[in-house]
């Protein structure tokens, strides 16, 4: 067994779980992501009459493992997604079972989940079913997202639900990593979750951010995003703790950063100050240079303004010469899963580091000339060594966050 490391604890990933429109098991999810499968299709959950599109991406509930989740069918979908992803992640980490299988102290194991809508879409669905809720707001409780998995899996340590717009997943990972690095926890379940709702459809439509058919990040003719849903959870723990119990890390979370531009409620700063700051800080924490990054999972929503600004920041930060990292956005396949988006993209980065395969931009037909300085990965995937992968996430209100994964 290796000796205890010196200095602040290193943070590693030992398990992952997903509930996504491209599958509810990581191997299936990864196979579809690297095959260019597009999950968006006509919405089945509510009427899209009067909206500019009928397209979104939905999770098939048949793929959810809900053992031990009492009354699952009556719970908010977001709670069910979080429960499934947590169960799968803990199982891969070897921590499933009573009291974390005896392999970790429940008092030193916690959970942080990020979300945009929380459980509020469940109220919307109940009303659509004709339920008279009166003054009942019991389902409008975002803490349920973390409380349910914490109770089921004996996570008695720090517990938080964070709202950071569409940067919520990365923000949750960052907060969880800080808790481990500070010594307040040894194991953290962290990720993001949201469910599809008509309210989200209305929001994106009001902002004129919805694509009519497909989301095409970085495409010359991109016209917007498509709403989606899902959850992803990663088990983070200190490297020393993983070593003591004989766990094999999947990757190391080397760097992370969270910032607020404090500029505008919906528009990013025109110079991308938050984007640049988070990339710089996360790599500085990781003690890595831009030249050491092999792959970038871009925020890449498919909207003209957001993709253009991110492309500019990436080109200026990583340079325009040889050795640039490959860049792609899986939102062209998955849609925009809100609080679940960057958590799912974190799984993509870990898988890229593990397998030496990076997803492409399969819905991109012709790259935007303004993105010419980026190495945009064409087609479905590319095989290449990946020692370091960086993932960006941005949200309304100027929320920005970046995480960096590397070989452990």
C-alpha positions in Angstrom: 0.0 0.0 0.0 1.3 3.4 -0.9 2.4 5.8 1.8 0.2 8.8 2.7 0.7 11.7 0.4 1.9 15.1 1.7 0.2 18.4 1.3 -3.5 19.0 0.6 -5.4 15.9 -0.4 -5.5 15.0 -4.0 -9.1 14.4 -5.3 -9.8 11.4 -7.5 -12.9 9.9 -9.2 -13.7 6.4 -8.2 -17.2 5.9 -9.6 -19.7 7.5 -12.0 -23.4 7.2 -12.8 -25.7 8.7 -15.4 -29.4 9.0 -16.2 -29.4 10.5 -19.6 -31.4 10.6 -22.9 -28.5 8.5 -24.3 -28.8 5.8 -21.7 -28.8 5.2 -18.0 -25.6 3.2 -17.8 -22.2 4.8 -18.4 -21.0 2.2 -21.0 -24.2 2.7 -23.1 -24.0 6.4 -22.7 -20.3 6.5 -23.8 -20.9 4.2 -26.7 -23.7 6.4 -28.0 -21.8 9.7 -27.4 -18.8 8.4 -29.4 -21.0 7.1 -32.2 -22.7 10.4 -32.8 -26.2 9.3 -31.7 -28.5 12.3 -31.4 -31.1 12.0 -28.6 -33.4 14.9 -29.5 -36.8 13.9 -30.8 -40.5 15.1 -30.5 -41.5 15.8 -26.9 -43.8 13.3 -25.4 -44.4 14.9 -22.0 -46.4 18.0 -22.8 -47.8 19.8 -25.8 -45.4 21.9 -27.8 -48.1 23.6 -29.8 -47.2 27.3 -30.3 -43.5 26.7 -29.7 -40.8 27.1 -32.5 -39.8 23.5 -32.1 -41.2 20.2 -30.9 -37.7 18.8 -30.3 -36.1 18.0 -26.9 -34.3 15.1 -25.3 -36.0 12.9 -22.7 -34.7 10.2 -20.3 -36.4 6.8 -20.7 -37.5 5.9 -17.1 -37.4 2.2 -18.0 -33.6 2.4 -17.6 -33.7 3.6 -14.0 -32.7 1.4 -11.1 -35.0 2.3 -8.3 -34.5 -0.4 -5.7 -35.0 1.0 -2.2 -36.6 4.2 -3.5 -40.0 4.1 -1.8 -42.9 5.3 -4.0 -40.6 6.0 -6.9 -43.4 6.5 -9.4 -44.9 9.4 -7.4 -41.6 11.2 -6.9 -40.2 14.1 -9.1 -38.3 12.8 -12.0 -35.3 14.8 -10.9 -35.2 12.9 -7.6 -35.4 9.6 -9.4 -32.6 10.6 -11.8 -30.4 11.7 -8.9 -31.1 8.5 -7.0 -30.3 6.2 -10.0 -27.1 8.1 -10.9 -25.9 8.0 -7.2 -26.6 4.3 -6.9 -24.7 3.5 -10.1 -21.7 5.7 -9.1 -21.5 4.2 -5.6 -21.7 0.7 -7.0 -18.7 1.4 -9.3 -16.8 2.9 -6.5 -17.3 -0.2 -4.3 -19.4 1.8 -1.8 -22.8 0.4 -2.4 -24.6 -1.4 0.4 -25.4 -0.8 4.0 -23.3 2.0 5.5 -21.2 2.4 2.4 -20.3 -1.2 2.4 -18.1 -0.6 5.5 -15.5 0.9 3.3 -16.0 4.6 4.3 -17.1 6.5 7.4 -20.7 7.8 6.6 -20.0 10.8 8.8 -17.2 11.8 6.4 -19.2 11.1 3.2 -21.5 13.8 1.8 -23.3 14.9 -1.3 -23.5 18.1 -3.4 -25.8 18.4 -6.4 -26.3 21.3 -8.7 -29.7 22.2 -10.4 -31.5 24.9 -12.2 -35.2 24.0 -11.6 -34.9 21.7 -8.6 -38.2 19.9 -8.0 -40.4 22.7 -9.3 -41.3 20.9 -12.6 -43.0 18.3 -10.5 -45.6 20.9 -9.4 -46.1 21.8 -13.1 -46.8 18.1 -13.9 -49.2 17.6 -11.0 -51.2 20.6 -12.1 -51.2 19.4 -15.7 -52.7 16.1 -14.3 -55.5 18.2 -12.8 -54.3 18.0 -9.2 -55.6 20.8 -6.9 -52.5 21.6 -4.9 -54.0 24.6 -3.1 -51.2 26.1 -0.9 -49.3 22.8 -0.9 -45.6 23.6 -1.8 -44.1 20.4 -0.3 -42.7 19.3 -3.7 -41.1 22.7 -4.3 -38.1 21.7 -2.2 -34.7 21.5 -4.1 -33.1 19.9 -1.0 -35.1 16.7 -1.8 -32.6 16.1 -4.7 -29.8 15.5 -2.2 -31.8 14.4 0.8 -33.3 11.3 -0.9 -29.9 9.9 -2.0 -28.3 10.9 1.3 -30.9 9.0 3.3 -30.9 5.9 1.1 -27.1 5.6 0.9 -26.1 6.8 4.4 -24.3 10.0 3.4 -24.1 11.7 6.8 -21.5 14.3 6.0 -21.9 17.7 4.2 -25.1 18.0 2.1 -25.8 20.8 -0.3 -27.9 21.6 -3.3 -26.5 24.5 -5.3 -28.2 26.7 -7.9 -25.7 28.2 -10.3 -27.6 28.2 -13.6 -26.2 25.9 -16.2 -22.9 25.9 -14.5 -24.5 24.1 -11.6 -22.9 20.6 -12.2 -19.4 21.9 -12.4 -20.0 24.1 -9.4 -21.2 21.1 -7.3 -18.0 19.2 -8.3 -15.9 22.2 -7.3 -17.6 22.6 -3.9 -17.3 18.9 -3.2 -13.6 18.9 -4.2 -13.1 21.9 -1.8 -14.7 19.9 1.0 -12.3 17.0 0.4 -9.3 19.2 0.0 -10.0 21.1 3.2 -10.3 17.9 5.1 -14.0 18.2 6.0 -14.9 15.1 4.0 -13.2 12.0 2.6 -15.8 10.9 0.1 -18.3 13.2 -1.8 -21.0 12.3 -4.2 -21.2 15.3 -6.6 -22.9 16.2 -9.8 -26.0 17.8 -11.3 -29.6 17.0 -12.2 -32.7 18.6 -13.9 -35.8 17.4 -15.6 -37.4 18.6 -18.7 -40.4 20.9 -18.2 -42.6 23.2 -20.2 -41.3 26.1 -18.0 -37.8 25.5 -19.5 -39.3 25.4 -23.0 -40.9 28.7 -22.3 -37.7 30.3 -20.9 -35.5 29.2 -23.9 -38.3 30.3 -26.3 -38.6 33.7 -24.7 -34.9 34.2 -25.0 -35.1 33.2 -28.7 -32.5 30.6 -28.0 -34.3 27.5 -29.3 -33.2 25.7 -32.5 -36.0 24.7 -34.9 -34.6 21.2 -35.6 -31.2 20.3 -34.2 -28.6 22.0 -32.0 -25.4 22.5 -34.0 -22.7 23.8 -31.8 -20.0 25.8 -33.7 -21.8 25.3 -37.0 -21.9 28.2 -39.4 -25.7 28.1 -39.5 -26.3 27.3 -35.8 -29.6 28.7 -34.6 -29.9 27.7 -31.0 -30.1 25.0 -28.3 -32.6 22.3 -27.6 -33.8 21.5 -24.1 -32.9 18.3 -22.4 -32.8 16.6 -19.0 -30.8 14.1 -17.0 -28.3 13.6 -14.2 -24.7 12.6 -13.6 -23.0 11.8 -10.4 -19.3 11.3 -9.7 -17.9 9.8 -6.5 -15.0 11.9 -5.4 -12.6 11.0 -2.7 -9.2 11.8 -1.4 -6.4 9.8 -3.1 -5.2 8.5 0.3 -8.7 7.3 1.2 -9.0 5.5 -2.1 -5.6 3.9 -1.6 -6.4 2.8 1.9 -9.5 0.9 0.8 -7.9 -0.5 -2.4 -10.0 1.5 -4.9 -8.7 2.2 -8.4 -9.2 5.8 -9.4 -10.8 6.4 -12.8 -9.1 9.9 -13.1 -8.0 12.7 -10.9 -9.9 16.0 -10.6 -6.8 18.2 -10.8 -8.3 21.6 -11.0 -11.5 23.5 -10.6 -12.7 27.1 -10.5 -16.0 28.9 -9.9 -16.6 32.6 -10.7 -19.4 35.2 -11.2 -19.1 37.8 -13.9 -21.7 40.1 -12.2 -22.3 41.7 -15.6 -25.8 40.8 -16.9 -28.6 38.4 -16.1 -28.6 36.5 -19.4 -25.7 37.8 -21.5 -22.0 36.9 -20.9 -19.4 39.6 -20.5 -18.4 40.7 -24.0 -14.8 39.9 -23.3 -15.6 36.6 -21.6 -14.0 37.6 -18.3 -15.5 34.7 -16.4 -14.6 32.2 -19.0 -11.0 33.2 -19.1 -10.7 33.5 -15.3 -12.1 30.0 -14.7 -9.8 28.4 -17.3 -6.8 30.2 -15.9 -7.6 29.4 -12.2 -8.5 25.8 -12.8 -5.2 25.1 -14.7 -3.2 27.0 -12.1 -4.7 24.9 -9.3 -3.9 21.8 -11.4 -0.3 23.1 -11.9 -0.8 22.6 -15.6 -0.2 24.8 -18.6 -2.6 25.3 -21.5 -0.3 23.4 -23.7 -0.8 20.3 -21.6 -4.6 20.2 -22.2 -5.5 17.5 -24.8 -9.3 17.9 -25.0 -11.8 20.6 -24.2 -15.4 19.8 -23.5 -16.9 23.1 -24.6 -20.1 24.6 -23.1 -21.2 24.9 -26.7 -24.9 25.4 -26.6 -25.4 26.1 -30.3 -26.5 29.7 -29.9 -24.7 32.2 -32.2 -23.5 34.5 -29.4 -22.4 32.0 -26.8 -20.5 29.7 -29.1 -18.8 32.7 -30.8 -17.6 34.1 -27.5 -16.4 30.8 -26.1 -14.6 30.1 -29.4 -12.8 33.4 -29.1 -11.8 32.8 -25.5 -10.5 29.3 -26.3 -8.5 30.4 -29.3 -6.9 33.2 -27.4 -6.2 31.1 -24.3 -4.9 28.0 -26.0 -3.3 29.7 -29.0 -3.7 29.2 -32.7 -0.6 27.1 -33.5 -0.1 23.4 -33.5 -0.7 21.3 -30.4 -4.1 22.9 -29.8 -6.6 20.7 -27.8 -9.4 19.0 -29.7 -12.7 20.8 -28.9 -16.3 19.4 -29.0 -19.7 19.9 -27.4 -21.9 16.9 -26.7 -25.0 19.2 -26.5 -25.5 18.7 -30.2 -26.3 15.1 -29.3 -27.7 15.4 -25.7 -29.4 18.8 -25.9 -28.9 21.2 -22.9 -29.7 19.3 -19.7 -29.5 22.4 -17.6 -28.1 21.6 -14.2 -27.3 18.1 -15.4 -25.3 19.3 -18.5 -21.9 19.9 -17.1 -22.1 16.9 -14.8 -22.8 14.7 -17.9 -19.9 16.5 -19.6 -17.6 15.7 -16.6 -18.4 12.0 -17.3 -17.4 12.6 -20.9 -14.1 14.0 -19.8 -13.3 11.2 -17.4 -14.1 8.7 -20.1 -11.9 10.5 -22.6 -9.0 10.3 -20.2 -9.7 6.6 -19.5 -10.2 5.5 -23.1 -8.2 7.8 -25.3 -11.3 8.6 -27.4 -12.9 12.0 -27.6 -16.4 12.7 -28.9 -16.8 14.8 -32.0 -19.3 17.4 -33.2 -21.6 15.2 -35.3 -24.3 17.8 -35.9 -21.8 20.4 -37.1 -22.1 20.4 -40.9 -19.8 23.3 -41.7 -17.6 25.0 -39.0 -18.2 28.7 -38.4 -15.4 30.6 -40.0 -15.1 32.6 -36.8 -14.1 29.3 -35.0 -11.3 28.6 -37.5 -8.7 28.9 -34.8 -10.1 25.9 -32.9 -9.4 22.2 -33.5 -13.1 21.3 -33.8 -13.4 17.6 -33.9 -15.4 16.5 -37.0 -17.6 13.5 -37.2 -18.4 11.2 -34.3 -15.1 10.8 -32.5 -11.4 10.9 -32.6 -8.9 8.5 -31.1 -6.0 10.3 -29.4 -4.0 10.2 -26.1 -5.8 12.2 -23.5 -3.8 13.0 -20.4 -5.8 16.1 -19.5 -9.4 17.2 -20.3 -10.9 20.5 -19.4 -14.7 21.2 -19.3 -16.3 24.6 -19.3 -19.8 25.5 -18.1 -21.6 28.9 -18.1 -25.0 29.9 -16.8 -27.3 32.9 -16.5 -26.4 35.5 -14.1 -22.7 35.3 -15.1 -22.1 31.9 -13.4 -19.0 30.3 -14.8 -17.1 27.2 -13.8 -14.3 25.0 -15.2 -13.1 21.6 -14.1 -9.9 19.8 -15.2 -9.5 16.0 -15.2 -6.3 14.1 -15.7 -4.9 10.6 -15.6 -4.5 9.5 -12.0 
